Amino acid sequence: MADPNHPEHADLKRWYGANFDPTDISETKIAARLAKIANRKPKTKLPATKSKRQIN
């Protein structure tokens, strides 16, 4: 997306919906999005399994 001479640049720009600036990094936005992902709850609980190598 950062290379205007790349053959897929126009398509990626349309897909992204705006100009792309690879230097425009917001630490606050990244932290907020990662926190949202980290706080997701699984749809189902996975069964607990014991490792065969586990020492009791």
PDB file of N, CA, C and O in Angstrom:
ATOM      1  N   MET A   1       0.816  -1.200   0.000  1.00  0.00           N
ATOM      2  CA  MET A   1       0.000   0.000   0.000  1.00  0.00           C
ATOM      3  C   MET A   1       0.855   1.258   0.000  1.00  0.00           C
ATOM      4  O   MET A   1       0.430   2.300  -0.498  1.00  0.00           O
ATOM      5  N   ALA A   2       2.032   1.169   0.544  1.00  0.00           N
ATOM      6  CA  ALA A   2       2.880   2.354   0.631  1.00  0.00           C
ATOM      7  C   ALA A   2       3.561   2.682  -0.691  1.00  0.00           C
ATOM      8  O   ALA A   2       4.093   3.780  -0.857  1.00  0.00           O
ATOM      9  N   ASP A   3       3.552   1.748  -1.628  1.00  0.00           N
ATOM     10  CA  ASP A   3       4.231   1.952  -2.906  1.00  0.00           C
ATOM     11  C   ASP A   3       3.225   2.320  -3.992  1.00  0.00           C
ATOM     12  O   ASP A   3       2.517   1.446  -4.491  1.00  0.00           O
ATOM     13  N   PRO A   4       3.150   3.597  -4.367  1.00  0.00           N
ATOM     14  CA  PRO A   4       2.177   4.005  -5.389  1.00  0.00           C
ATOM     15  C   PRO A   4       2.455   3.403  -6.767  1.00  0.00           C
ATOM     16  O   PRO A   4       1.585   3.431  -7.637  1.00  0.00           O
ATOM     17  N   ASN A   5       3.640   2.868  -6.973  1.00  0.00           N
ATOM     18  CA  ASN A   5       3.977   2.263  -8.263  1.00  0.00           C
ATOM     19  C   ASN A   5       3.639   0.771  -8.322  1.00  0.00           C
ATOM     20  O   ASN A   5       3.787   0.148  -9.373  1.00  0.00           O
ATOM     21  N   HIS A   6       3.195   0.205  -7.225  1.00  0.00           N
ATOM     22  CA  HIS A   6       2.851  -1.212  -7.194  1.00  0.00           C
ATOM     23  C   HIS A   6       1.579  -1.440  -8.008  1.00  0.00           C
ATOM     24  O   HIS A   6       0.656  -0.628  -7.944  1.00  0.00           O
ATOM     25  N   PRO A   7       1.515  -2.531  -8.771  1.00  0.00           N
ATOM     26  CA  PRO A   7       0.336  -2.779  -9.624  1.00  0.00           C
ATOM     27  C   PRO A   7      -0.988  -2.877  -8.852  1.00  0.00           C
ATOM     28  O   PRO A   7      -2.041  -2.574  -9.411  1.00  0.00           O
ATOM     29  N   GLU A   8      -0.956  -3.285  -7.606  1.00  0.00           N
ATOM     30  CA  GLU A   8      -2.198  -3.426  -6.839  1.00  0.00           C
ATOM     31  C   GLU A   8      -2.479  -2.227  -5.934  1.00  0.00           C
ATOM     32  O   GLU A   8      -3.406  -2.266  -5.124  1.00  0.00           O
ATOM     33  N   HIS A   9      -1.697  -1.179  -6.063  1.00  0.00           N
ATOM     34  CA  HIS A   9      -1.839  -0.019  -5.185  1.00  0.00           C
ATOM     35  C   HIS A   9      -3.249   0.576  -5.222  1.00  0.00           C
ATOM     36  O   HIS A   9      -3.845   0.812  -4.171  1.00  0.00           O
ATOM     37  N   ALA A  10      -3.775   0.815  -6.395  1.00  0.00           N
ATOM     38  CA  ALA A  10      -5.100   1.447  -6.507  1.00  0.00           C
ATOM     39  C   ALA A  10      -6.187   0.565  -5.893  1.00  0.00           C
ATOM     40  O   ALA A  10      -7.078   1.065  -5.207  1.00  0.00           O
ATOM     41  N   ASP A  11      -6.115  -0.740  -6.136  1.00  0.00           N
ATOM     42  CA  ASP A  11      -7.110  -1.654  -5.569  1.00  0.00           C
ATOM     43  C   ASP A  11      -7.032  -1.667  -4.045  1.00  0.00           C
ATOM     44  O   ASP A  11      -8.061  -1.631  -3.371  1.00  0.00           O
ATOM     45  N   LEU A  12      -5.822  -1.719  -3.501  1.00  0.00           N
ATOM     46  CA  LEU A  12      -5.659  -1.728  -2.050  1.00  0.00           C
ATOM     47  C   LEU A  12      -6.129  -0.416  -1.429  1.00  0.00           C
ATOM     48  O   LEU A  12      -6.712  -0.408  -0.345  1.00  0.00           O
ATOM     49  N   LYS A  13      -5.876   0.679  -2.114  1.00  0.00           N
ATOM     50  CA  LYS A  13      -6.306   1.981  -1.607  1.00  0.00           C
ATOM     51  C   LYS A  13      -7.832   2.057  -1.565  1.00  0.00           C
ATOM     52  O   LYS A  13      -8.405   2.582  -0.610  1.00  0.00           O
ATOM     53  N   ARG A  14      -8.483   1.533  -2.598  1.00  0.00           N
ATOM     54  CA  ARG A  14      -9.951   1.491  -2.610  1.00  0.00           C
ATOM     55  C   ARG A  14     -10.458   0.606  -1.477  1.00  0.00           C
ATOM     56  O   ARG A  14     -11.409   0.964  -0.782  1.00  0.00           O
ATOM     57  N   TRP A  15      -9.818  -0.562  -1.291  1.00  0.00           N
ATOM     58  CA  TRP A  15     -10.213  -1.485  -0.233  1.00  0.00           C
ATOM     59  C   TRP A  15     -10.034  -0.839   1.139  1.00  0.00           C
ATOM     60  O   TRP A  15     -10.900  -0.966   2.005  1.00  0.00           O
ATOM     61  N   TYR A  16      -8.916  -0.150   1.338  1.00  0.00           N
ATOM     62  CA  TYR A  16      -8.623   0.480   2.628  1.00  0.00           C
ATOM     63  C   TYR A  16      -9.561   1.656   2.893  1.00  0.00           C
ATOM     64  O   TYR A  16      -9.938   1.910   4.038  1.00  0.00           O
ATOM     65  N   GLY A  17      -9.933   2.367   1.842  1.00  0.00           N
ATOM     66  CA  GLY A  17     -10.895   3.455   1.962  1.00  0.00           C
ATOM     67  C   GLY A  17     -10.301   4.827   2.231  1.00  0.00           C
ATOM     68  O   GLY A  17     -11.041   5.790   2.431  1.00  0.00           O
ATOM     69  N   ALA A  18      -8.981   4.935   2.240  1.00  0.00           N
ATOM     70  CA  ALA A  18      -8.333   6.219   2.500  1.00  0.00           C
ATOM     71  C   ALA A  18      -6.874   6.127   2.061  1.00  0.00           C
ATOM     72  O   ALA A  18      -6.385   5.069   1.666  1.00  0.00           O
ATOM     73  N   ASN A  19      -6.204   7.261   2.143  1.00  0.00           N
ATOM     74  CA  ASN A  19      -4.775   7.235   1.883  1.00  0.00           C
ATOM     75  C   ASN A  19      -4.080   6.466   3.005  1.00  0.00           C
ATOM     76  O   ASN A  19      -4.490   6.535   4.164  1.00  0.00           O
ATOM     77  N   PHE A  20      -3.046   5.748   2.654  1.00  0.00           N
ATOM     78  CA  PHE A  20      -2.316   4.953   3.628  1.00  0.00           C
ATOM     79  C   PHE A  20      -1.013   5.651   3.976  1.00  0.00           C
ATOM     80  O   PHE A  20      -0.229   5.994   3.092  1.00  0.00           O
ATOM     81  N   ASP A  21      -0.785   5.858   5.255  1.00  0.00           N
ATOM     82  CA  ASP A  21       0.455   6.456   5.728  1.00  0.00           C
ATOM     83  C   ASP A  21       1.105   5.485   6.702  1.00  0.00           C
ATOM     84  O   ASP A  21       0.665   5.378   7.847  1.00  0.00           O
ATOM     85  N   PRO A  22       2.157   4.766   6.266  1.00  0.00           N
ATOM     86  CA  PRO A  22       2.776   3.769   7.138  1.00  0.00           C
ATOM     87  C   PRO A  22       3.468   4.370   8.359  1.00  0.00           C
ATOM     88  O   PRO A  22       3.836   3.641   9.281  1.00  0.00           O
ATOM     89  N   THR A  23       3.647   5.680   8.376  1.00  0.00           N
ATOM     90  CA  THR A  23       4.280   6.325   9.533  1.00  0.00           C
ATOM     91  C   THR A  23       3.262   6.819  10.542  1.00  0.00           C
ATOM     92  O   THR A  23       3.628   7.268  11.628  1.00  0.00           O
ATOM     93  N   ASP A  24       1.983   6.738  10.191  1.00  0.00           N
ATOM     94  CA  ASP A  24       0.919   7.196  11.088  1.00  0.00           C
ATOM     95  C   ASP A  24       0.543   6.054  12.036  1.00  0.00           C
ATOM     96  O   ASP A  24      -0.370   5.275  11.760  1.00  0.00           O
ATOM     97  N   ILE A  25       1.260   5.972  13.149  1.00  0.00           N
ATOM     98  CA  ILE A  25       1.047   4.897  14.111  1.00  0.00           C
ATOM     99  C   ILE A  25       0.581   5.507  15.424  1.00  0.00           C
ATOM    100  O   ILE A  25       1.253   6.370  15.990  1.00  0.00           O
ATOM    101  N   SER A  26      -0.564   5.057  15.903  1.00  0.00           N
ATOM    102  CA  SER A  26      -1.087   5.552  17.165  1.00  0.00           C
ATOM    103  C   SER A  26      -0.958   4.450  18.213  1.00  0.00           C
ATOM    104  O   SER A  26      -1.675   3.451  18.168  1.00  0.00           O
ATOM    105  N   GLU A  27      -0.045   4.642  19.149  1.00  0.00           N
ATOM    106  CA  GLU A  27       0.149   3.646  20.205  1.00  0.00           C
ATOM    107  C   GLU A  27      -1.130   3.454  21.012  1.00  0.00           C
ATOM    108  O   GLU A  27      -1.424   2.341  21.447  1.00  0.00           O
ATOM    109  N   THR A  28      -1.881   4.511  21.212  1.00  0.00           N
ATOM    110  CA  THR A  28      -3.128   4.438  21.973  1.00  0.00           C
ATOM    111  C   THR A  28      -4.148   3.555  21.262  1.00  0.00           C
ATOM    112  O   THR A  28      -4.789   2.714  21.892  1.00  0.00           O
ATOM    113  N   LYS A  29      -4.300   3.744  19.949  1.00  0.00           N
ATOM    114  CA  LYS A  29      -5.254   2.937  19.184  1.00  0.00           C
ATOM    115  C   LYS A  29      -4.839   1.471  19.158  1.00  0.00           C
ATOM    116  O   LYS A  29      -5.681   0.581  19.280  1.00  0.00           O
ATOM    117  N   ILE A  30      -3.547   1.223  18.999  1.00  0.00           N
ATOM    118  CA  ILE A  30      -3.061  -0.154  18.970  1.00  0.00           C
ATOM    119  C   ILE A  30      -3.329  -0.830  20.316  1.00  0.00           C
ATOM    120  O   ILE A  30      -3.811  -1.962  20.353  1.00  0.00           O
ATOM    121  N   ALA A  31      -3.024  -0.152  21.408  1.00  0.00           N
ATOM    122  CA  ALA A  31      -3.239  -0.719  22.746  1.00  0.00           C
ATOM    123  C   ALA A  31      -4.718  -1.000  22.984  1.00  0.00           C
ATOM    124  O   ALA A  31      -5.066  -2.029  23.563  1.00  0.00           O
ATOM    125  N   ALA A  32      -5.589  -0.096  22.542  1.00  0.00           N
ATOM    126  CA  ALA A  32      -7.027  -0.281  22.730  1.00  0.00           C
ATOM    127  C   ALA A  32      -7.532  -1.489  21.937  1.00  0.00           C
ATOM    128  O   ALA A  32      -8.338  -2.271  22.443  1.00  0.00           O
ATOM    129  N   ARG A  33      -7.067  -1.642  20.713  1.00  0.00           N
ATOM    130  CA  ARG A  33      -7.509  -2.772  19.886  1.00  0.00           C
ATOM    131  C   ARG A  33      -6.986  -4.095  20.425  1.00  0.00           C
ATOM    132  O   ARG A  33      -7.701  -5.097  20.414  1.00  0.00           O
ATOM    133  N   LEU A  34      -5.735  -4.107  20.901  1.00  0.00           N
ATOM    134  CA  LEU A  34      -5.187  -5.327  21.483  1.00  0.00           C
ATOM    135  C   LEU A  34      -5.925  -5.701  22.768  1.00  0.00           C
ATOM    136  O   LEU A  34      -6.166  -6.881  23.024  1.00  0.00           O
ATOM    137  N   ALA A  35      -6.280  -4.709  23.571  1.00  0.00           N
ATOM    138  CA  ALA A  35      -7.021  -4.971  24.801  1.00  0.00           C
ATOM    139  C   ALA A  35      -8.385  -5.565  24.480  1.00  0.00           C
ATOM    140  O   ALA A  35      -8.852  -6.466  25.176  1.00  0.00           O
ATOM    141  N   LYS A  36      -9.017  -5.068  23.436  1.00  0.00           N
ATOM    142  CA  LYS A  36     -10.322  -5.583  23.033  1.00  0.00           C
ATOM    143  C   LYS A  36     -10.209  -7.048  22.610  1.00  0.00           C
ATOM    144  O   LYS A  36     -11.066  -7.863  22.952  1.00  0.00           O
ATOM    145  N   ILE A  37      -9.157  -7.379  21.870  1.00  0.00           N
ATOM    146  CA  ILE A  37      -8.939  -8.756  21.445  1.00  0.00           C
ATOM    147  C   ILE A  37      -8.646  -9.638  22.657  1.00  0.00           C
ATOM    148  O   ILE A  37      -9.175 -10.745  22.761  1.00  0.00           O
ATOM    149  N   ALA A  38      -7.811  -9.157  23.566  1.00  0.00           N
ATOM    150  CA  ALA A  38      -7.420  -9.942  24.741  1.00  0.00           C
ATOM    151  C   ALA A  38      -8.601 -10.215  25.656  1.00  0.00           C
ATOM    152  O   ALA A  38      -8.609 -11.225  26.360  1.00  0.00           O
ATOM    153  N   ASN A  39      -9.591  -9.348  25.661  1.00  0.00           N
ATOM    154  CA  ASN A  39     -10.737  -9.497  26.556  1.00  0.00           C
ATOM    155  C   ASN A  39     -11.882 -10.299  25.948  1.00  0.00           C
ATOM    156  O   ASN A  39     -12.924 -10.463  26.583  1.00  0.00           O
ATOM    157  N   ARG A  40     -11.706 -10.795  24.739  1.00  0.00           N
ATOM    158  CA  ARG A  40     -12.755 -11.609  24.116  1.00  0.00           C
ATOM    159  C   ARG A  40     -12.923 -12.898  24.892  1.00  0.00           C
ATOM    160  O   ARG A  40     -11.955 -13.504  25.351  1.00  0.00           O
ATOM    161  N   LYS A  41     -14.141 -13.291  25.022  1.00  0.00           N
ATOM    162  CA  LYS A  41     -14.453 -14.552  25.686  1.00  0.00           C
ATOM    163  C   LYS A  41     -14.674 -15.607  24.605  1.00  0.00           C
ATOM    164  O   LYS A  41     -15.299 -15.323  23.583  1.00  0.00           O
ATOM    165  N   PRO A  42     -14.167 -16.819  24.819  1.00  0.00           N
ATOM    166  CA  PRO A  42     -14.409 -17.865  23.815  1.00  0.00           C
ATOM    167  C   PRO A  42     -15.895 -18.209  23.763  1.00  0.00           C
ATOM    168  O   PRO A  42     -16.598 -18.106  24.769  1.00  0.00           O
ATOM    169  N   LYS A  43     -16.363 -18.612  22.604  1.00  0.00           N
ATOM    170  CA  LYS A  43     -17.774 -18.965  22.438  1.00  0.00           C
ATOM    171  C   LYS A  43     -18.114 -20.232  23.208  1.00  0.00           C
ATOM    172  O   LYS A  43     -19.221 -20.361  23.729  1.00  0.00           O
ATOM    173  N   THR A  44     -17.187 -21.153  23.284  1.00  0.00           N
ATOM    174  CA  THR A  44     -17.393 -22.389  24.039  1.00  0.00           C
ATOM    175  C   THR A  44     -16.152 -22.655  24.866  1.00  0.00           C
ATOM    176  O   THR A  44     -15.050 -22.232  24.519  1.00  0.00           O
ATOM    177  N   LYS A  45     -16.351 -23.357  25.954  1.00  0.00           N
ATOM    178  CA  LYS A  45     -15.208 -23.720  26.786  1.00  0.00           C
ATOM    179  C   LYS A  45     -14.588 -24.994  26.234  1.00  0.00           C
ATOM    180  O   LYS A  45     -15.288 -25.941  25.878  1.00  0.00           O
ATOM    181  N   LEU A  46     -13.282 -24.997  26.170  1.00  0.00           N
ATOM    182  CA  LEU A  46     -12.579 -26.189  25.747  1.00  0.00           C
ATOM    183  C   LEU A  46     -12.434 -27.117  26.939  1.00  0.00           C
ATOM    184  O   LEU A  46     -12.216 -26.649  28.056  1.00  0.00           O
ATOM    185  N   PRO A  47     -12.550 -28.416  26.729  1.00  0.00           N
ATOM    186  CA  PRO A  47     -12.401 -29.337  27.858  1.00  0.00           C
ATOM    187  C   PRO A  47     -10.963 -29.335  28.364  1.00  0.00           C
ATOM    188  O   PRO A  47     -10.014 -29.242  27.585  1.00  0.00           O
ATOM    189  N   ALA A  48     -10.821 -29.438  29.667  1.00  0.00           N
ATOM    190  CA  ALA A  48      -9.491 -29.498  30.263  1.00  0.00           C
ATOM    191  C   ALA A  48      -8.918 -30.884  30.017  1.00  0.00           C
ATOM    192  O   ALA A  48      -9.595 -31.895  30.207  1.00  0.00           O
ATOM    193  N   THR A  49      -7.682 -30.916  29.600  1.00  0.00           N
ATOM    194  CA  THR A  49      -7.031 -32.199  29.371  1.00  0.00           C
ATOM    195  C   THR A  49      -5.724 -32.236  30.141  1.00  0.00           C
ATOM    196  O   THR A  49      -5.049 -31.220  30.306  1.00  0.00           O
ATOM    197  N   LYS A  50      -5.384 -33.420  30.606  1.00  0.00           N
ATOM    198  CA  LYS A  50      -4.119 -33.603  31.305  1.00  0.00           C
ATOM    199  C   LYS A  50      -3.055 -34.010  30.298  1.00  0.00           C
ATOM    200  O   LYS A  50      -3.304 -34.818  29.403  1.00  0.00           O
ATOM    201  N   SER A  51      -1.918 -33.463  30.448  1.00  0.00           N
ATOM    202  CA  SER A  51      -0.800 -33.868  29.601  1.00  0.00           C
ATOM    203  C   SER A  51      -0.316 -35.227  30.080  1.00  0.00           C
ATOM    204  O   SER A  51      -0.284 -35.490  31.282  1.00  0.00           O
ATOM    205  N   LYS A  52       0.058 -36.082  29.154  1.00  0.00           N
ATOM    206  CA  LYS A  52       0.574 -37.390  29.522  1.00  0.00           C
ATOM    207  C   LYS A  52       1.909 -37.261  30.250  1.00  0.00           C
ATOM    208  O   LYS A  52       2.308 -38.166  30.982  1.00  0.00           O
ATOM    209  N   ARG A  53       2.593 -36.151  30.053  1.00  0.00           N
ATOM    210  CA  ARG A  53       3.890 -35.957  30.661  1.00  0.00           C
ATOM    211  C   ARG A  53       3.800 -35.215  31.992  1.00  0.00           C
ATOM    212  O   ARG A  53       4.812 -34.975  32.650  1.00  0.00           O
ATOM    213  N   GLN A  54       2.574 -34.855  32.381  1.00  0.00           N
ATOM    214  CA  GLN A  54       2.387 -34.100  33.617  1.00  0.00           C
ATOM    215  C   GLN A  54       2.684 -34.963  34.825  1.00  0.00           C
ATOM    216  O   GLN A  54       2.253 -36.114  34.907  1.00  0.00           O
ATOM    217  N   ILE A  55       3.427 -34.392  35.762  1.00  0.00           N
ATOM    218  CA  ILE A  55       3.756 -35.093  36.996  1.00  0.00           C
ATOM    219  C   ILE A  55       2.750 -34.708  38.049  1.00  0.00           C
ATOM    220  O   ILE A  55       2.503 -33.520  38.262  1.00  0.00           O
ATOM    221  N   ASN A  56       2.158 -35.692  38.720  1.00  0.00           N
ATOM    222  CA  ASN A  56       1.160 -35.423  39.766  1.00  0.00           C
ATOM    223  C   ASN A  56       1.808 -35.315  41.101  1.00  0.00           C
ATOM    224  O   ASN A  56       1.126 -35.091  42.102  1.00  0.00           O
TER     225      ASN A  56
END
